[in-house]
Amino acid sequence: MKNILPHVRREGLFMKTVVIYSAMTISVLLCSCVSQQMATQEEMTHEYIVEYPVLTKDVIFSRTMKWIANNFKSAKQVIEYQDKEAGSIVGNGVTDIKAEGALVGVELEFTMNVDIKDYKARCRFINLNILDVINGLPNPMPNTQAWHKGAKLKFDAIIESLKTATTKSDEF
């Protein structure tokens, strides 16, 4: 009985390795269908201006900080910098995206810069990296239209969520 267990462990490890490499191969094949047309500088810029007709800088700042705390939950998602007087927040996030036309998604690591003034905020998404499926290490996101269109869809949703949350009153 003891002689069988090492064999079973090796088979289990072998099967895990086969599954991982199969998943990688399938991912590469499915993602290779994605258009490789290079993105323009405008397509690679992910910047949003959010208008708040009745909210002051301090209110926007505190509600944005609360939104980040509620939505950036991973250990990799942290606030790097915050300055209430300057109205500046820098946070790191990870989200899932699909390149336009891709059948499988990936994890996208990003930096979100928020600059706040009375009645408006500017949000910029920079340092875009795709996390490697095997080891979780970041690789720069390809500068193709398909990848930036996929990222834009996700960033649009993030901004809509932020705007909805910050315009709601904190009173209960």
C-alpha positions in Angstrom: 0.0 0.0 0.0 2.8 2.4 0.8 4.5 1.8 -2.6 1.3 2.9 -4.5 1.1 6.4 -2.8 4.3 7.9 -4.3 3.2 6.7 -7.7 -0.3 8.3 -7.2 1.4 11.6 -6.2 3.6 11.6 -9.3 0.5 10.9 -11.5 -1.4 13.7 -9.8 1.5 16.2 -10.4 1.8 15.0 -14.0 -1.9 15.5 -14.6 -1.8 19.0 -13.0 1.1 19.9 -15.3 -0.7 18.6 -18.4 -3.9 20.6 -17.5 -1.9 23.8 -16.9 0.0 23.5 -20.2 -3.2 22.5 -22.1 -4.9 25.6 -20.7 -2.0 27.8 -21.7 -2.0 26.4 -25.2 -5.7 26.9 -25.6 -5.5 30.4 -24.2 -2.7 31.3 -26.7 -4.7 29.8 -29.6 -7.9 31.6 -28.6 -6.2 34.9 -28.0 -4.3 34.6 -31.3 -7.7 35.2 -33.1 -7.6 38.8 -31.7 -6.8 41.6 -34.1 -3.2 42.7 -34.0 -3.9 46.2 -35.4 -1.8 48.7 -33.4 -3.8 51.1 -31.2 -3.5 54.9 -31.6 -2.2 57.1 -28.8 -5.8 58.2 -28.2 -7.0 54.6 -27.9 -4.2 53.9 -25.4 -5.2 56.8 -23.2 -7.8 55.9 -20.6 -8.8 59.2 -19.0 -12.2 60.2 -17.8 -13.6 63.5 -16.5 -16.5 63.0 -14.0 -18.7 66.0 -13.3 -20.3 66.4 -9.9 -22.5 69.6 -10.2 -23.2 69.9 -6.4 -20.2 68.1 -4.7 -17.2 69.9 -3.2 -13.7 68.6 -3.4 -13.7 67.2 0.2 -16.9 65.3 -0.4 -15.8 63.8 -3.7 -12.4 62.9 -2.1 -13.9 61.1 0.9 -16.5 59.2 -1.1 -13.9 58.2 -3.7 -11.7 56.8 -0.9 -14.6 54.9 0.5 -15.5 53.5 -3.0 -11.9 52.4 -3.5 -11.9 50.7 -0.1 -15.1 48.8 -1.0 -14.1 47.8 -4.5 -10.3 47.2 -4.5 -10.3 44.2 -2.2 -7.2 42.2 -3.4 -3.9 42.4 -1.6 -2.5 43.8 -4.9 -5.2 46.5 -4.8 -4.0 49.2 -2.5 -3.9 53.0 -2.2 -0.4 54.1 -2.9 -0.8 57.8 -2.2 -3.5 60.1 -0.9 -3.4 63.8 -0.3 -6.7 65.4 0.6 -5.4 69.0 0.3 -4.1 68.4 -3.2 -7.2 66.3 -4.1 -5.1 63.4 -5.3 -5.4 59.6 -4.9 -3.3 56.9 -6.5 -4.4 53.3 -6.2 -3.4 49.9 -7.7 -6.1 47.6 -9.0 -6.6 44.3 -10.6 -9.6 43.4 -12.8 -10.6 40.9 -15.4 -10.8 41.9 -19.1 -11.2 40.3 -22.5 -9.5 41.7 -25.6 -12.1 42.5 -28.2 -12.7 39.3 -30.1 -11.0 37.1 -27.6 -12.8 34.0 -26.2 -11.0 34.0 -22.9 -10.3 36.7 -20.3 -7.2 37.6 -18.4 -6.4 39.6 -15.3 -5.3 43.2 -15.9 -3.2 45.1 -13.3 -3.5 48.9 -13.4 -2.8 52.1 -11.6 -5.7 54.5 -11.1 -4.9 58.2 -10.6 -7.7 60.4 -9.4 -7.3 64.2 -9.3 -10.2 66.0 -7.6 -11.4 69.6 -7.7 -14.7 71.1 -6.6 -17.5 69.7 -8.8 -15.3 67.3 -10.9 -12.6 64.6 -10.9 -10.2 63.3 -13.5 -9.5 59.6 -13.4 -6.6 58.1 -15.4 -5.8 54.4 -15.8 -2.0 53.8 -16.4 0.6 51.1 -16.0 -1.5 48.5 -17.7 -0.1 44.9 -17.3 -1.5 41.5 -18.1 -0.8 39.0 -15.3 0.8 35.8 -16.5 -1.5 32.8 -16.0 1.2 30.5 -14.7 3.3 32.6 -12.3 1.1 35.7 -11.8 3.9 38.0 -13.0 2.9 41.2 -14.9 3.6 41.7 -18.6 2.9 45.0 -20.4 -0.5 44.9 -22.1 -0.1 44.7 -25.9 -0.6 48.1 -27.6 -3.3 46.7 -30.0 -6.8 48.1 -30.6 -8.4 44.8 -29.4 -6.7 44.9 -26.0 -7.3 48.6 -25.4 -11.0 48.3 -26.5 -11.4 45.5 -24.0 -9.7 47.6 -21.2 -11.9 50.6 -22.1 -15.1 48.5 -21.6 -13.9 47.6 -18.1 -12.8 51.1 -17.3 -16.1 52.5 -18.5 -17.9 50.2 -16.0 -15.4 51.1 -13.2 -16.1 54.9 -13.7 -19.8 54.4 -13.9 -19.7 52.5 -10.6 -17.5 55.2 -9.0 -19.8 58.0 -10.2 -22.9 56.2 -9.0 -21.4 55.6 -5.5 -20.0 59.1 -5.1 -23.2 60.8 -6.0 -25.2 58.9 -3.5 -25.6 60.5 -0.1 -23.9 58.9 2.9 -26.9 59.6 5.1 -29.1 56.8 6.2 
